[in-house]
Amino acid sequence: MAGSSAPDSDAELVERVRKLQPLIRSHVLRTEQERRVTAEVIAALTDAGVHRMNVPRRYGGHQSSVRTQVDVLSEVSAACGSTGFTALIQAGCAFIAALFPDEAQDEIFADPGVRVSGTLVPKAKARPVDGGYVVDGTSPFATGCQDSDWHLLTAVVDRGNGRPPDLLWTAIPMADLDVIDDWHVSGLAGSGSNSVVARDVHVPAHRVLELGPLLGGSFPSRLNSADPFYGMPVLLLFCAWTAAGALGPARAALSEFGERVHQRGITYTIYERQHEAPVTHLQFAEAAMKISCAELLTADYVSLIDARVAEGNSYTTEERARIRAQSGYVARLCKEAVDLIGSASGASSLRLEAPVQRAVRDLNALNLHSFVNPAANLELYGRVLSGLDAGTPFL
């Protein structure tokens, strides 16, 4: 695996990725056809340092600010939504891996350019045995699993004695898992989000992270527990990462629309140039405003997360619920903007090589993600605003 030198600044890391956009775009059709990011693009992102953004510095990682991560992942997503979503999952799972016991980190981060995938869908089972667990079962939606070295597989363990089951993240080398080639979808089609299968895989205790304590702010890494960077709540970070996955395609679609309106007319009307039509002005302006609003919402909660690192990473329940609602609303605004652009782009934009139709499909898929889903997140925030319990520990 190719290595990369540490960027001299956050801006340099963003610029590295921006320079990769022509390469990423040139592989978009192959990425969708093969239903996974191409090896050339994966290697280029790894070499640029995208997968090191959350790796501890002692292993050669960057520990990039959340603002930088959003900027980097937005640039990737602008070139290809599927590639951006894969990158945000792998970069995010590296953060989770840094919360595991230090012994596990020594294994996982032996190469700082390691790629880590993961799922939070508790379909597999874990059975306690001496020295750890035996994990068995299938875990769907394992984005980027075929191009990862490790996978963080969520498993349910039944403790017995009438106690509720516990959720565990288990760190397993991809070589120990099977991949089911079942990712046949319309949106984020190139993200390689296949199912992975564990068949009685033994996982030593040091490669297990209990989800309950983690959601409560406690994790077993001794070396990282004192580092405020790793005190950032994982689920709030996911809100930031997915915002990048929404903003990138939306910005790219708006830019493309600005070029298309000068190159085509509106069939069966008097307008030989689309950019001269008042309806185009309204569509263009509304789409731009929706994206601007999404950018402002993202900046609001990303700034809060970055600021709280220095303040002890303390959040009220209302703040956590608001961030989830904001992230869902960002996804909704970007989807609405791209739907508007798509409807104004004419039938020629339905061609598979046209980026607009891909952005429409990708943003629809992102909005369907159970943690991103705008309606569910608004309800959650509304419950908290109304003085009720959030109804979920996933805040």
N, C-alpha and C positions, 0 to 999 in steps of 0.2 A: 504494500500500500504506500502510495507516495506521501511524503511528508510536506509540511509547509512551514515557512518561517513565520514567526509571530508578526502581526501587522504593527507598524509603528504607531498607529492611531485607529480609533473606531472608523474614522472617515476612510482610511486606507482599506479596511476590510470591506466596507460598503462598495468602494470603487473597484476592488478586485472582482466582486460578484457582478457589478454592473458591466464590466468588460466581458463577462461570460455570457451575457444575454444573447448575442448573435449565435453562439454555439448552442445554447439551450433551445432557442427558437428553431434552429435548423434540425433539431432532433424531435420536435413536437409530434409530428405525424408518426414517426417510428415508436415514440413513447406510447402513444395511444394504441397503435397496432399491436405492439408487444405487451401492452398492459403493465408496463413497468418502466422506470426511468432507464435510459440506455447506460451501458457501462461507461461510455466516454464522458457523459455528463456527470455521473456519480463520481468518477475519478477527478474531474475538474473541480467539482464542489469540495471534495475532500482535500485536494491540494490547496485550494483557496483558503481553507480553514473554517468552512461553514460548520462542520461537525465538531469543532473544538470550542465553540462559543461558550459552552457550559461545562467543559472539562476543567477540573481543578488545575490551577497554575503549576502545582508541584509535579504534574504529569505532562506539562507542556501545553496546557489549555489556556484559553484567553479570559474566561470569566467576564464576558462582554456584558455591558449594561443592557437592560431590557429595551431601551430605546434603540440601541445599535442592533439588537437581534431583530426587532420589528423592521428596521430599515433594510437589513440584509435579506430577511426572508421575503419582504415585499418585492425586492428587486428580482429574486428568483421566481416568485409567483407571477410577476408581471410578464416574464418570458414564457412561463408554462405553469398553469395551475397545479397540475399533477406533480410536477417536479418540486414546486414550492411546498405542497402539502407533505410530500415525502421528506423534504429537508426539515420542515418544522417539527415533524414527529421524531426524526432521528436526532436533531439537535435537542429537543425537549427531553427525550428519553436519556440522553447523556446527563442531563441535570438530575433526573431521578436516580440514575446509577450512582451519582456522587453522594447520595443519601444512604446507600447501603453500607454495611460494615466495611471498615478500611481494608480488610483482607480481600473482600470481593472486589473493591476498587483496584487493588494491586493487580488482580487478574484482568479485569475489564479494560483498564486504561494502560495496559502494558504497551499498547500502541496508542499515542494520543489522538491519532486520526481514526480511531475506532468508530464504527457505525453501530448504533444501538437502536433497535426497534422495540415496540411495546404495545400492549393492549390493556384496556381497563374494562374488558368484558369478561366477567367471572363465569366462564363456562367449564373450565377444567377443575379437577378435584386434586387436593393435596392430602396425602395420608402421612401422619407423623411416624417416623422411624428413628432408630438410633442415629444420632448425628445429623438429622435433617428431616427431609420429606421425600416422598415419592409422588411425582406429579403425573397425572394421566388425564387426557381429554383434549378437546379441540377448542381453539381460541380464534374467533373470526376477526376480520378487519385489522389484520397485522400489517399495517402500512410499511412498505419498504423492506419487508422481512427477507426477501431474496437477495438483497444487497446489504444485509447487516451481518455483523460478526456475532452479536449477542441479541437476545430477545428477552424483554421483561414481560413474562407471562403471568397474568392474574389467575389465581386459583383460590378455590373455596376449601377451607378446612373445617371439618365438623369436630368440635372439641368434646361433644357428648355432654352428659349430665344436665341436659336441658338448656345448655348455654347456646346463645345464637352463634352461627358459624362466623368464622373470621375470614377476612380477605387478605391474601398475601400477594406481593409481587415477588416472583421468583426469577432470578437471573440465570438464564440457560444459554449455553453456546448454541448458535444456530445449527451447528453440525449435529447436535443431539435432537433436533426437531425435524419433523416432516412438514412439507408445504403442500397444501391442497390447491391446485390451480383452479380456483373458483371465482376469480375477480372478473366478472363479465357484467359491466355496468355502463350507464350512460354519462355519468359525471365523475370527474377526477379519475377517469378511466385508466390513466397511465400511472397511478400511484402504487400499483402492485399490492393492494390491500387484501391479499389472500388470507386464507385460514392456515394456522399452524397447529400441528398435532404433537402432543407429548405422549409417548407410549412408555409408561412406567419409568420415567426419568428420575434418577436420584439427584436431589438438589441439597448440597450441604447447608447446614444452618447459617453459615456466614453469607450465603447468597440468597437470603430471604429478607424481605422488608415488609413488616406488618403495616397494612394500610390504615387501620384504626388509629394507632399512635401518630402516624404521619399526618393525618388530617387534623390531629390535635396539636401539631407543631413539634412532635418529638420523633427523632430518627437516630439510628444507631451509630452513624459515622462519628468517631471521636475527633478526628482531625478537622472535619468540616462543620461540626456542630457549633464551634465558636466563631465561624466565619459568617457574617451577616448576609453574604451573597446567597448562601445555601439555606438561610432562614426564610427566603421568599416562599410564600405558599405556592405549591406546585399548580393547584387548580387555577389560581389567579394568573399564573404565568401562561397557562394554556389559553386563557382568554386573550392574552397579548399575542401569542404565537398565531392563533387562528385569525386575529384581526389582520395580520400580515397576509394570510392566505386569502382574505377577502379584498383587501385594498389593492394588492398587486394586479389581479385580473381586471378589476374595475378601472383602475388608472389606465391600463393598457388599452382596454376597450374604448375609453373616452378619447385617447390619443388617436387610435385608428379611425374612429368615427370622424374626427376632425380632418383627417386626410381624405376619407371616402366622400364626404359631402362635396368636395371640389372636383371629384372625378366622375360623378354620375348625376343623372337627373331623376325626377320622380315620374315614373311611367304613367301615362294616361292623364297627365296634368300639363299645365302651361310651363312648368318649371324644368328647363333643360339643365339647370345646375341646382342641385339640392340645397346648396348653402344659401341660395337666394330666397328660399321659401320660408314664410313666417312660421309655419308649423315646425320646421327644422330648428329655428331659433329657440322656440319654446322647449323642444325636446332636448336640445343641446344644453341649454341653461339649466333645466331641471335636473338632468343627469349630473351635470357638474356640481350643482348645489348639494345633491344627495351625497356625492363622494366627498365633498368638502366637509359636510356635517359628520360623515363617518371618520374622516381624518381628525377632526376636532375632538370627537368622543374618544377615539383611540389615544390621542395625545394626553387627554385628561387623565385616564386611568393608568396609562403607562408612566406618566410623570409621578403619579401617586405611588405606584409600586417601586419605582427607582428611589424616590425620596424616603420611603419607609425603611429602606435598607439601612440608612444611617440613623433611623429613629427606633430601631429595634423590631421592625417587622410586625407591629401590632396593628390589628384591624378590628373594627366593630363588625358585628353581624350585618348591619345595614350597609357598610362599605363593601363587604364581600358580595352581598347580594346585588348591590348596585353595579359592581364591576361585571358580574355575570350578565346582568341585564344589558349593560352597555356593549359588551362583546357581541351578544346576540343581535342587538340593534344595529351595530356596525355591519354585521353580515347581512341583515335585512336591507339596509340602505344601499349597500353595494349591489345586492341582487336586484333591487328595484331599479337602480341606475342602469345596470347592464341589460335588464329586461327591456327597458325603455330604448336603449341604444340598439338592441337587437331588433325590436319591432320597427325601428326607423331605418334600418340598414338594407331593407329590400331582400327579395328572394335570393339574390346572388350570394348573400352572406350565409346561406344555408350550406354552401359547399364546405366539405370537411377541412379544406385547407384555409378557410376563412377563420381568423382568430376569434371573431365576435361570437360565433355560434358555440365555440368551445368555452368561452368565458360564461355564456349563459348556462351551459350544462354544469360547469364546475361550481359556479356559485349556487346553483340550485342544490347540488350535492352537499356543499358545505353547510347550507342552511338546514339540511336534514340531519346533520350530525346531532346526536342526542344531547351533547353538552353545549352545543352552539345554538340549538333551536330557539329562535327569537321568542315565540309564544310561551314556551315553557319557562324561559328565563325571566320574561316579564311577569308571569304569574308568581314566580318565586319572589321577585323583588316586591311585588304588590302585597304578598302575604306579610313580608317583613315590615313594609310601610304601614300596614294595617294592624301591627302589633301582634301578629301571629308567629308561631314557630315557622322557620323556613321550610320545614318538611323534608329536609335532606341534609345529610352530613357533608355533601359534596360542595363545599363553599371555600 
